[in-house]
Amino acid sequence: MLYQTAPTAEDILGLAEACIARLPGHMQAAAGAVRIIVEDYAEDEILDEMKIDDALELSGLYSGVPLIHESVTHPSMQTPLVYLYRLPILFEWAARGDVTLDELVSHVTIHEYGHHFGWSDEEMHRLLDSMD
């Protein structure tokens, strides 16, 4: 897709939701419990907590209890959230020049959902490769 102006938060959200829609069916129910929030940058408190000086260094964040740590007797009361940070994603996309925005948003989205599912980096890469 060609953009005449910088992609909006809604554009990024749409790409992330399309990525989740491409997940295998058996993953979609668990993925549906996660809420995606698109913001321009991470809040200062988050950057401070993570010891990140430059807000452009954080393109996504998972907040919640990974499914591998949930239990039937002690379910988490916190809604799992995936934050996608629009400006860091756009800056990386422009700087790289070797990926589409859809590919980059998919990569960040799967990485953050991977934290929810408890996947290893290798499992995340295999999933991304299978979705192409």
C-alpha positions, 0 to 999 in steps of 0.5 A: 500500500502506498501512503500519501501521508504518514500512516495513522494509528488506525492504519497501524492498528489495521495492519496489526489486526490483519496480521492476527487474522492470519494466525492459524485458527487454533491461536485466534481465540487466545489472541482475541483476548489481547487488546492492541493499543497504538500510541505514538511513543511509549510513556516516559514512565515505561521508558524509565522503567525499561532504562530506555533513553530514546523513545524511538528504540521501543516499537512494541510492548506486551503487558500482561501475564503470559498464558504459560503462567496462567492457571485455572485456579488463579486466572489473571484479572489483568487484560493482556495488552499489546502496545504498538508505538507508531513513530518508532515503527515508522522511523524503522520502516523508513530507515530500513527501506527493505521491508514493507510497513505490513511486514514490519508491523506484523513482525512487531505484533507477532513478537509482542503476542509471542510474549503473551503465548510464551513463544521463543524467538525461534517460534516467532520467526517460524510463525512469521515465515509460515504467514508469508 
